[in-house]
Amino acid sequence: MTKIEAIIKPFKLDEVKGFGRTGGKREVYRGSSYVADFVPKVRVQCFVNEEIVAHVVEAIMAAARTGEIGDGKIIVSSTEDVVRIRTGERGRDAV
């Protein structure tokens, strides 16, 4: 099993179905200008079988990429086990 986490811009969430090194952005609130020290992001997690990891990563990149700073990150991690709580299924059967 492999866990894929994608940290992306919120407006890209529908296409894909924080705080990082990208810096802040200037905002205006009640007439005062300030710099927000974060760039909003959302995190999507999925567990997939090893055979389709590359396809899933490519699909996320294609959907989430804007070409601008702050597009996000994709983290791919090995997962020792997955357990479906309702049925007790483990491994591939639980995905």
Disulfide bonds with the S-S distance in Angstrom:
none
